[in-house]
Amino acid sequence: MNLNTFFKRLIDLAFYLMVPIVVFFPGTILYVLMFPEQTIINLNIPYAENGFSGKALLFSMGFFALFLLFFAGLYQLRKFAGLLLKNKLFSQEVVKRTHKTGTFFTACALGSLIFIGLNALFSYEGKISVTFGTSNFSLLLFLLIVGVLFLLLSDAFARALKLKEENDLTV
């Protein structure tokens, strides 16, 4: 199997596994708000110890907004993988897709780091714990690195496209 095909299939799999979350999450939150005494859905949301309050709703909506940023970045990555599969590496569309992917992933990572910091301030009396191994912080740092990498790739593809256009004019 070609490496580009394998990459595209992995991205597609991740994308399609996230679609149900995007579709059903708002309905689940609405259901929990309408029926706070329900026992069907077990939520592990901060601030929801005494029912689903405004803080819990704000936390859930913030989390969902950050998830949508990640999902949008994955969608752009999926489009980029499709262009790789079609061998359209040096095109304006590749520059646009890599830039959007990097922007969404970087915004998601930075937003999540801020979100975790604010959550720590409001829910744990300002105590922030650091864990070793795979933690939320290290995963978000990795996502930030991937986002910046895609921004760098976008710049490199833009430069390569400019050189290609100049080369086509001189021949």
Contacts in CASP RR format, 6 or more apart in sequence:
PFRMAT RR
TARGET T0000
AUTHOR 0000-0000-0000
METHOD contacts of the structure
MODEL  1
MNLNTFFKRLIDLAFYLMVPIVVFFPGTILYVLMFPEQTIINLNIPYAEN
GFSGKALLFSMGFFALFLLFFAGLYQLRKFAGLLLKNKLFSQEVVKRTHK
TGTFFTACALGSLIFIGLNALFSYEGKISVTFGTSNFSLLLFLLIVGVLF
LLLSDAFARALKLKEENDLTV
4 81 0 8 1.000
4 84 0 8 1.000
4 85 0 8 1.000
5 85 0 8 1.000
7 81 0 8 1.000
7 84 0 8 1.000
8 78 0 8 1.000
8 81 0 8 1.000
8 82 0 8 1.000
8 84 0 8 1.000
8 85 0 8 1.000
11 74 0 8 1.000
11 77 0 8 1.000
11 78 0 8 1.000
11 81 0 8 1.000
12 78 0 8 1.000
12 81 0 8 1.000
14 74 0 8 1.000
15 74 0 8 1.000
15 75 0 8 1.000
15 78 0 8 1.000
18 71 0 8 1.000
18 74 0 8 1.000
21 67 0 8 1.000
22 67 0 8 1.000
22 68 0 8 1.000
22 71 0 8 1.000
25 64 0 8 1.000
25 67 0 8 1.000
26 64 0 8 1.000
28 41 0 8 1.000
29 57 0 8 1.000
29 60 0 8 1.000
29 61 0 8 1.000
29 64 0 8 1.000
31 38 0 8 1.000
31 41 0 8 1.000
32 38 0 8 1.000
32 41 0 8 1.000
32 43 0 8 1.000
32 52 0 8 1.000
33 52 0 8 1.000
33 57 0 8 1.000
36 51 0 8 1.000
36 52 0 8 1.000
43 52 0 8 1.000
45 52 0 8 1.000
45 56 0 8 1.000
45 59 0 8 1.000
45 60 0 8 1.000
46 55 0 8 1.000
46 56 0 8 1.000
46 59 0 8 1.000
46 119 0 8 1.000
46 123 0 8 1.000
47 53 0 8 1.000
47 54 0 8 1.000
47 55 0 8 1.000
47 56 0 8 1.000
47 59 0 8 1.000
47 123 0 8 1.000
48 56 0 8 1.000
55 122 0 8 1.000
59 119 0 8 1.000
62 115 0 8 1.000
63 115 0 8 1.000
66 108 0 8 1.000
66 111 0 8 1.000
66 112 0 8 1.000
66 115 0 8 1.000
69 104 0 8 1.000
69 107 0 8 1.000
69 108 0 8 1.000
69 111 0 8 1.000
70 104 0 8 1.000
70 105 0 8 1.000
70 108 0 8 1.000
70 143 0 8 1.000
72 100 0 8 1.000
72 104 0 8 1.000
73 100 0 8 1.000
73 101 0 8 1.000
73 102 0 8 1.000
73 104 0 8 1.000
73 105 0 8 1.000
73 108 0 8 1.000
76 97 0 8 1.000
76 100 0 8 1.000
76 101 0 8 1.000
76 102 0 8 1.000
76 104 0 8 1.000
77 97 0 8 1.000
77 101 0 8 1.000
77 150 0 8 1.000
79 97 0 8 1.000
80 94 0 8 1.000
80 97 0 8 1.000
80 98 0 8 1.000
80 101 0 8 1.000
83 89 0 8 1.000
83 91 0 8 1.000
83 93 0 8 1.000
83 94 0 8 1.000
83 97 0 8 1.000
88 94 0 8 1.000
89 157 0 8 1.000
90 157 0 8 1.000
90 160 0 8 1.000
90 161 0 8 1.000
90 164 0 8 1.000
91 161 0 8 1.000
92 161 0 8 1.000
94 157 0 8 1.000
94 161 0 8 1.000
95 154 0 8 1.000
95 157 0 8 1.000
95 158 0 8 1.000
95 161 0 8 1.000
96 154 0 8 1.000
98 150 0 8 1.000
98 151 0 8 1.000
98 153 0 8 1.000
98 154 0 8 1.000
98 157 0 8 1.000
99 150 0 8 1.000
99 151 0 8 1.000
99 154 0 8 1.000
101 147 0 8 1.000
101 150 0 8 1.000
102 146 0 8 1.000
102 147 0 8 1.000
102 148 0 8 1.000
102 149 0 8 1.000
102 150 0 8 1.000
102 151 0 8 1.000
102 154 0 8 1.000
103 147 0 8 1.000
103 151 0 8 1.000
105 143 0 8 1.000
105 144 0 8 1.000
105 146 0 8 1.000
105 147 0 8 1.000
105 150 0 8 1.000
106 144 0 8 1.000
106 147 0 8 1.000
106 148 0 8 1.000
106 151 0 8 1.000
108 143 0 8 1.000
109 140 0 8 1.000
109 141 0 8 1.000
109 143 0 8 1.000
109 144 0 8 1.000
109 147 0 8 1.000
110 144 0 8 1.000
112 136 0 8 1.000
112 140 0 8 1.000
112 143 0 8 1.000
113 137 0 8 1.000
113 140 0 8 1.000
113 144 0 8 1.000
116 136 0 8 1.000
116 137 0 8 1.000
116 140 0 8 1.000
117 128 0 8 1.000
120 126 0 8 1.000
120 127 0 8 1.000
120 128 0 8 1.000
130 137 0 8 1.000
131 137 0 8 1.000
END
